Amino acid sequence: MLSSIGIPGLILILIIALVIFGPSKLPEIGRAFGRTLTEFKSAAKDLTKDEDDEKKQKDKDTPDKAVVLAGKNGEESLNRVN
C-alpha cells in the first residue's frame, strides 16, 4: 500500500497534515503514531509467540507415532497371548 505512494505523495501528505494540524501539533501526532505502531507490533509479536507456545505444548502433549504404534503392537501381542 505505502510502496505505491512514493516520495512526492509522502511530501504532499506531510504538507496537508502541516496545514490542517499546524506546526505545534505535528510532533505530538508523530509521537502518538509511533507509539501506536510500536504497540501494534508488540501485540502482533505476542500473538505469534502465544500461537507458537500453544503449538509446542500440543506437540509435547501428543505422543510420537512410534510410541503409539509400539503400544498398539504390544496390545495385539497381549491379546494373542490371552
Residue pairs with C-beta under 8 A, 6 or more apart in sequence:
5 13
17 26
17 29
18 26
21 29
